[in-house]
Amino acid sequence: MSGTADAPPPGDGAAPRGHRPPEAGAGPDPRSSTELAAAARQFFERCHGAPADAVWTAPGRVNLIGEHTDYNGGLVLPVALPHRTAVAAAPRDDGLVVLHSAARSTAPVTLPVADLRPGTPDGWAAYPAGVLAELRASGADLPGVSLAVVSDVPAGAGLSSSAALEVATAGALADLAGIDADPRMLAETGRLAEHRYAGVPCGVMDQLAVACCRADHALLLDTRDGSQDHIPFDAGAAGCSLLVVDTRVRHRLADGAYARRRAGCEEAARLLGAADLREAEQRTGAPESVLAALPADLRPLVRHVMSENTRVRRVARLLRAGGVRGVGPLLTSGHASLRDDFAVSCPEVDVVVAAAVAAGALGARMTGGGFGGSVVVLAETAVRCGSATGRTNPPL
């Protein structure tokens, strides 16, 4: 994570006011980091009538493999996207938080900072407002702020638009407060905001991927011990492309289906006498014996989590050995598990996966929390992985 006034970090994103952000994998190429920063500053000044003091960008992410494992102490393997979100910020002395989004033509969200609480505000504004509340609770001196958001990360597509917004907001606000924040701190602030203010009991993967991924690498993250391994991943060098197909079926993880599955996993771990399903897996080493000890309604959830951890390990080994093409079948088997055991797919997503494989793709699966969103496809003939979160400082 780096950036200077002269050389902003590589990355993309940003849309001017009134322009609908392009869908991932469609439309014009996402903007460079320099263009993104300029668009964010211009939008901020148009909205607030004064220059921004800080601008941060953060990428969306696509999870190559490892779905619904992060809140079970498991393994994940995300990559960053070139599509990014930018947040421009400046302090206020009137005790208000004023939030503008370039993707919405509605009036800004405005409320006293003292009124921030879970559910207030709601909708998209809950994410940056929640980040502000979490930073203030940790002691940050932020009596009031103005924010302006521009983004190329499509919302509801399973590409971590919320995590990109949270991490970019956390970085910009940390700058305003004079906090030298590291990527893990930014990620944890975003995760807490999403839990407490947006009502989504997400794991740690999305925010850590957004904050920590490197260009042309996949991030092998062990969510149990926090260890990270950046594995080179250049699909193009292997004669392949990693494609992200947005089904345009929008999901809402706060509607309860995601939370019910997480609760089922936690209940299974409790019945097994383990802190999480990863501990249960490591303790027994035999998934069959674990499943036999559980009620029938919990077995499919646990079977998915344990088999998905195995798939992550196998994909990581393949990437280290340069076996990109061998990843395809593991993507497809992962989708079958998400569809049949974890039950988070939908007909539109299943059609895209089936059509891609039938057309000759090496493999395909849904990505993200499920119930719509995007499909990741590994096909012959490359899409570069994006870079991690980056600060773009105001001109000196």
C-alpha positions as CSV (number, residue, x, y, z in Angstrom):
1,M,0.0,0.0,0.0
2,S,1.7,3.2,-1.1
3,G,1.3,6.4,-3.0
4,T,2.7,9.9,-3.3
5,A,1.6,13.1,-4.8
6,D,3.8,12.6,-7.8
7,A,3.1,8.9,-8.4
8,P,-0.3,7.6,-7.3
9,P,-0.4,3.8,-6.9
10,P,-1.7,1.9,-9.9
11,G,-5.4,1.2,-10.0
12,D,-8.7,2.2,-11.5
13,G,-12.2,3.5,-10.8
14,A,-14.3,6.7,-10.5
15,A,-17.2,8.0,-12.4
16,P,-18.3,11.6,-12.7
17,R,-21.6,12.8,-11.4
18,G,-24.5,11.6,-13.5
19,H,-22.6,8.7,-15.1
20,R,-23.7,5.2,-14.2
21,P,-20.7,3.2,-13.1
22,P,-19.9,0.5,-15.7
23,E,-20.4,-3.2,-14.9
24,A,-17.4,-5.3,-14.2
25,G,-16.3,-7.0,-17.4
26,A,-18.4,-4.7,-19.6
27,G,-18.3,-1.2,-21.0
28,P,-15.3,1.1,-21.0
29,D,-12.1,0.2,-19.3
30,P,-12.0,1.4,-15.7
31,R,-10.1,4.6,-15.1
32,S,-6.5,4.9,-14.0
33,S,-5.7,5.8,-10.5
34,T,-4.7,9.4,-11.6
35,E,-8.0,9.8,-13.4
36,L,-9.9,8.4,-10.5
37,A,-8.3,10.8,-8.0
38,A,-9.0,13.8,-10.3
39,A,-12.6,12.7,-10.7
40,A,-13.0,12.3,-6.9
41,R,-11.5,15.7,-6.2
42,Q,-13.7,17.4,-8.9
43,F,-16.8,15.8,-7.6
44,F,-16.0,16.7,-4.0
45,E,-15.4,20.3,-4.9
46,R,-18.6,20.5,-7.0
47,C,-20.6,19.1,-4.1
48,H,-19.0,20.8,-1.1
49,G,-17.6,24.0,-2.7
50,A,-14.1,23.5,-1.4
51,P,-11.1,21.2,-2.1
52,A,-10.8,17.8,-0.5
53,D,-8.0,17.3,2.1
54,A,-7.6,13.5,1.5
55,V,-8.5,11.1,-1.3
56,W,-8.1,7.3,-1.1
57,T,-8.9,4.6,-3.5
58,A,-9.6,0.9,-2.9
59,P,-10.3,-1.9,-5.4
60,G,-13.1,-4.4,-5.6
61,R,-12.1,-8.0,-5.4
62,V,-13.1,-11.3,-6.9
63,N,-12.7,-14.4,-4.9
64,L,-11.0,-17.1,-7.0
65,I,-11.9,-19.9,-4.6
66,G,-12.8,-20.1,-0.9
67,E,-16.5,-19.0,-0.4
68,H,-18.2,-18.9,3.0
69,T,-15.0,-20.1,4.6
70,D,-13.8,-16.9,6.1
71,Y,-16.2,-16.7,9.0
72,N,-15.5,-20.3,9.7
73,G,-11.8,-19.9,10.3
74,G,-11.0,-21.2,6.8
75,L,-8.9,-20.4,3.7
76,V,-9.7,-17.9,0.9
77,L,-7.9,-17.0,-2.3
78,P,-9.1,-13.6,-3.6
79,V,-7.6,-11.3,-6.2
80,A,-8.1,-7.5,-6.6
81,L,-10.0,-6.1,-9.5
82,P,-9.0,-3.0,-11.6
83,H,-12.3,-1.5,-10.8
84,R,-12.0,0.8,-7.8
85,T,-13.9,3.1,-5.4
86,A,-12.6,6.6,-4.4
87,V,-13.5,8.6,-1.4
88,A,-12.6,12.3,-1.0
89,A,-12.8,13.8,2.4
90,A,-12.4,17.1,4.4
91,P,-13.1,18.0,8.0
92,R,-16.1,20.1,9.1
93,D,-16.4,22.2,12.3
94,D,-20.2,22.1,12.5
95,G,-20.6,18.6,13.9
96,L,-22.2,17.2,10.7
97,V,-21.4,14.3,8.4
98,V,-22.4,15.1,4.8
99,L,-22.2,12.2,2.3
100,H,-22.4,12.5,-1.5
101,S,-22.4,9.7,-4.0
102,A,-21.8,10.2,-7.7
103,A,-23.9,7.1,-8.4
104,R,-27.0,8.7,-6.9
105,S,-28.7,11.9,-8.1
106,T,-30.5,12.2,-4.8
107,A,-29.8,14.8,-2.1
108,P,-26.8,14.2,0.1
109,V,-27.1,12.2,3.3
110,T,-26.7,14.8,6.1
111,L,-26.9,14.2,9.9
112,P,-25.1,15.2,13.1
113,V,-22.2,13.0,13.9
114,A,-23.6,12.6,17.4
115,D,-26.6,10.8,15.8
116,L,-24.6,8.0,14.2
117,R,-25.8,4.6,15.4
118,P,-26.7,1.2,13.8
119,G,-29.6,1.9,11.4
120,T,-28.9,5.6,11.2
121,P,-28.2,6.4,8.4
122,D,-29.3,3.3,6.4
123,G,-28.7,2.2,2.8
124,W,-25.4,2.9,1.1
125,A,-24.5,5.7,3.6
126,A,-24.4,3.2,6.5
127,Y,-21.0,1.9,5.3
128,P,-19.0,5.2,5.3
129,A,-20.9,6.5,8.3
130,G,-20.2,3.3,10.2
131,V,-16.5,3.6,9.4
132,L,-16.6,7.2,10.8
133,A,-18.4,6.0,13.9
134,E,-15.9,3.1,14.5
135,L,-12.9,5.5,14.1
136,R,-14.4,8.0,16.5
137,A,-15.1,5.2,19.0
138,S,-11.4,4.2,18.8
139,G,-10.4,7.8,19.7
140,A,-10.0,9.5,16.3
141,D,-10.5,13.3,16.4
142,L,-13.2,13.6,13.7
143,P,-15.9,16.1,14.9
144,G,-17.4,16.3,11.5
145,V,-16.6,15.4,7.9
146,S,-17.6,15.9,4.3
147,L,-17.3,12.9,2.0
148,A,-17.8,12.3,-1.7
149,V,-17.8,8.9,-3.3
150,V,-17.2,7.8,-6.9
151,S,-16.9,4.2,-8.0
152,D,-16.6,1.8,-10.8
153,V,-17.2,-1.3,-8.6
154,P,-20.8,-2.5,-9.4
155,A,-22.9,-2.8,-6.3
156,G,-24.6,-6.1,-5.5
157,A,-22.4,-8.1,-7.9
158,G,-20.4,-10.0,-5.4
159,L,-17.3,-8.0,-6.0
160,S,-17.0,-6.3,-2.6
161,S,-18.2,-2.9,-3.5
162,S,-19.1,-2.4,0.2
163,A,-15.6,-3.4,1.4
164,A,-14.0,-1.1,-1.2
165,L,-16.1,1.8,0.1
166,E,-15.3,1.0,3.7
167,V,-11.5,0.7,3.2
168,A,-11.3,3.8,1.1
169,T,-13.3,5.7,3.6
170,A,-11.2,4.5,6.5
171,G,-8.0,5.5,4.7
172,A,-9.3,9.0,3.9
173,L,-10.6,9.6,7.4
174,A,-7.5,8.2,9.0
175,D,-5.5,10.8,7.0
176,L,-7.8,13.6,8.3
177,A,-7.3,12.4,11.9
178,G,-3.5,12.1,11.5
179,I,-3.6,8.3,12.0
180,D,-0.9,6.3,10.3
181,A,-3.1,3.3,9.6
182,D,-1.8,0.0,8.3
183,P,-3.9,-2.2,5.9
184,R,-5.1,-4.6,8.7
185,M,-6.4,-1.7,10.8
186,L,-8.3,-0.3,7.8
187,A,-9.7,-3.7,7.0
188,E,-10.8,-4.3,10.6
189,T,-12.4,-0.9,10.8
190,G,-14.4,-1.7,7.7
191,R,-15.4,-5.1,8.9
192,L,-16.7,-3.7,12.2
193,A,-18.6,-1.0,10.4
194,E,-20.3,-3.6,8.1
195,H,-21.2,-5.7,11.1
196,R,-22.5,-3.0,13.4
197,Y,-23.9,-0.4,11.1
198,A,-24.9,-2.2,7.9
199,G,-26.1,-5.3,9.6
200,V,-24.1,-7.8,7.6
201,P,-22.2,-10.4,9.7
202,C,-19.4,-10.8,7.1
203,G,-16.1,-12.5,7.6
204,V,-12.7,-10.8,7.3
205,M,-11.9,-11.8,3.7
206,D,-13.4,-8.9,1.7
207,Q,-11.8,-6.0,3.7
208,L,-8.4,-7.7,3.9
209,A,-8.5,-8.5,0.2
210,V,-9.3,-4.9,-0.6
211,A,-6.6,-3.6,1.7
212,C,-3.8,-6.1,1.1
213,C,-4.0,-7.7,-2.4
214,R,-1.0,-7.1,-4.7
215,A,-1.1,-6.7,-8.5
216,D,-0.8,-10.0,-10.4
217,H,-1.0,-12.1,-7.3
218,A,-3.7,-14.1,-5.5
219,L,-3.8,-13.6,-1.7
220,L,-3.9,-16.9,0.2
221,L,-5.4,-15.8,3.5
222,D,-5.8,-18.1,6.5
223,T,-8.6,-16.4,8.4
224,R,-7.9,-18.4,11.5
225,D,-4.4,-17.2,12.2
226,G,-4.3,-14.2,9.9
227,S,-1.3,-15.3,7.9
228,Q,-1.0,-14.2,4.3
229,D,0.8,-15.6,1.3
230,H,0.9,-13.6,-2.0
231,I,1.0,-16.2,-4.8
232,P,2.0,-15.1,-8.3
233,F,-1.1,-15.4,-10.6
234,D,-0.7,-14.4,-14.2
235,A,-3.4,-16.1,-16.2
236,G,-2.2,-14.5,-19.4
237,A,1.2,-16.1,-19.2
238,A,-0.6,-19.5,-19.2
239,G,-2.6,-18.6,-22.2
240,C,-5.7,-18.0,-20.2
241,S,-8.1,-15.2,-19.1
242,L,-9.8,-14.8,-15.8
243,L,-13.2,-13.3,-16.6
244,V,-15.8,-11.8,-14.3
245,V,-19.4,-12.1,-15.6
246,D,-22.0,-9.9,-13.9
247,T,-25.3,-11.6,-14.0
248,R,-27.1,-8.3,-13.1
249,V,-29.0,-10.3,-10.4
250,R,-28.5,-8.0,-7.5
251,H,-28.1,-9.5,-4.0
252,R,-28.7,-8.0,-0.6
253,L,-26.7,-9.8,2.1
254,A,-28.4,-7.9,4.8
255,D,-31.8,-9.6,4.1
256,G,-31.1,-12.5,6.4
257,A,-30.2,-15.5,4.2
258,Y,-26.5,-14.9,4.6
259,A,-26.9,-14.5,8.4
260,R,-28.9,-17.8,8.6
261,R,-26.2,-19.8,6.9
262,R,-23.5,-18.2,9.2
263,A,-25.6,-19.1,12.2
264,G,-26.0,-22.7,11.0
265,C,-22.2,-23.0,10.7
266,E,-21.7,-21.5,14.2
267,E,-24.3,-23.9,15.6
268,A,-22.5,-26.8,14.0
269,A,-19.2,-25.7,15.5
270,R,-20.8,-25.4,18.9
271,L,-22.3,-28.9,18.7
272,L,-18.8,-30.2,17.7
273,G,-17.2,-28.5,20.7
274,A,-15.0,-26.3,18.5
275,A,-14.5,-22.6,18.2
276,D,-15.2,-22.8,14.4
277,L,-15.4,-25.4,11.7
278,R,-11.7,-25.1,10.8
279,E,-10.9,-26.2,14.4
280,A,-13.3,-29.1,14.1
281,E,-11.7,-30.1,10.8
282,Q,-8.2,-29.9,12.1
283,R,-9.1,-31.8,15.3
284,T,-10.6,-34.8,13.6
285,G,-9.0,-34.8,10.1
286,A,-11.9,-36.9,9.0
287,P,-14.9,-34.9,7.5
288,E,-17.0,-38.1,7.5
289,S,-16.9,-38.4,11.3
290,V,-17.6,-34.7,11.7
291,L,-20.7,-34.9,9.5
292,A,-22.0,-38.0,11.2
293,A,-22.1,-36.2,14.5
294,L,-24.4,-33.4,13.2
295,P,-28.1,-33.0,12.6
296,A,-29.1,-33.6,8.9
297,D,-29.9,-30.0,8.2
298,L,-26.4,-28.8,9.2
299,R,-24.4,-31.4,7.3
300,P,-24.5,-29.8,3.9
301,L,-23.2,-26.5,5.3
302,V,-20.3,-28.2,7.0
303,R,-19.6,-30.4,4.0
304,H,-19.3,-27.4,1.8
305,V,-16.9,-25.5,4.2
306,M,-14.6,-28.5,4.7
307,S,-14.5,-29.4,1.0
308,E,-14.0,-25.7,0.0
309,N,-10.9,-25.5,2.3
310,T,-9.5,-28.5,0.5
311,R,-10.2,-26.9,-2.9
312,V,-8.4,-23.7,-1.8
313,R,-5.3,-25.7,-0.8
314,R,-5.3,-27.5,-4.2
315,V,-5.7,-24.3,-6.2
316,A,-2.8,-22.6,-4.2
317,R,-0.6,-25.6,-5.0
318,L,-1.4,-25.4,-8.6
319,L,-0.7,-21.7,-8.9
320,R,2.7,-22.1,-7.1
321,A,3.6,-24.8,-9.6
322,G,2.4,-22.7,-12.6
323,G,-0.6,-25.0,-13.2
324,V,-3.2,-22.4,-13.9
325,R,-5.2,-24.5,-16.3
326,G,-5.7,-27.2,-13.7
327,V,-7.6,-24.6,-11.5
328,G,-10.6,-24.8,-13.8
329,P,-12.2,-28.0,-12.7
330,L,-11.8,-27.0,-9.0
331,L,-13.8,-23.8,-9.8
332,T,-16.6,-25.8,-11.3
333,S,-16.7,-28.3,-8.4
334,G,-16.7,-25.4,-6.0
335,H,-19.8,-24.1,-7.7
336,A,-21.6,-27.4,-7.4
337,S,-20.9,-27.3,-3.7
338,L,-22.2,-23.8,-3.3
339,R,-25.3,-24.7,-5.3
340,D,-26.1,-28.0,-3.8
341,D,-24.8,-28.0,-0.3
342,F,-24.6,-24.3,0.8
343,A,-27.6,-23.4,-1.4
344,V,-26.5,-19.8,-2.2
345,S,-26.7,-19.9,-6.0
346,C,-29.7,-19.0,-8.2
347,P,-30.9,-20.1,-11.6
348,E,-29.4,-17.2,-13.5
349,V,-25.9,-17.8,-12.0
350,D,-26.3,-21.6,-12.7
351,V,-27.1,-20.8,-16.3
352,V,-24.0,-18.7,-16.7
353,V,-21.7,-21.3,-15.2
354,A,-23.2,-24.1,-17.3
355,A,-23.0,-22.0,-20.5
356,A,-19.4,-21.1,-19.9
357,V,-18.3,-24.7,-19.3
358,A,-20.3,-25.9,-22.2
359,A,-18.6,-23.3,-24.5
360,G,-15.2,-24.6,-23.5
361,A,-14.2,-22.7,-20.4
362,L,-11.7,-24.4,-18.2
363,G,-14.0,-23.8,-15.2
364,A,-16.5,-21.4,-13.7
365,R,-18.3,-20.7,-10.4
366,M,-20.3,-18.1,-8.6
367,T,-18.2,-15.7,-6.5
368,G,-19.2,-13.6,-3.5
369,G,-21.9,-14.2,-0.9
370,G,-24.4,-15.6,-3.4
371,F,-28.0,-15.1,-4.3
372,G,-27.0,-13.4,-7.5
373,G,-24.0,-11.3,-8.4
374,S,-21.1,-12.5,-10.5
375,V,-19.5,-15.6,-12.0
376,V,-15.8,-16.0,-12.3
377,V,-14.7,-17.9,-15.4
378,L,-11.3,-19.3,-16.3
379,A,-11.0,-19.6,-20.0
380,E,-8.2,-20.1,-22.6
381,T,-6.9,-16.9,-23.9
382,A,-5.7,-11.9,-19.8
383,V,-7.3,-9.9,-17.3
384,R,-4.7,-8.3,-14.9
385,C,-5.4,-8.5,-11.2
386,G,-5.8,-5.0,-9.7
387,S,-3.5,-3.6,-7.1
388,A,-4.3,-3.1,-3.4
389,T,-5.6,0.0,-1.6
390,G,-3.7,3.2,-2.3
391,R,-3.6,6.7,-1.0
392,T,-3.6,9.5,-3.5
393,N,-2.4,12.6,-1.8
394,P,-3.5,16.2,-2.7
395,P,-1.0,18.1,-4.8
396,L,1.6,19.8,-2.7
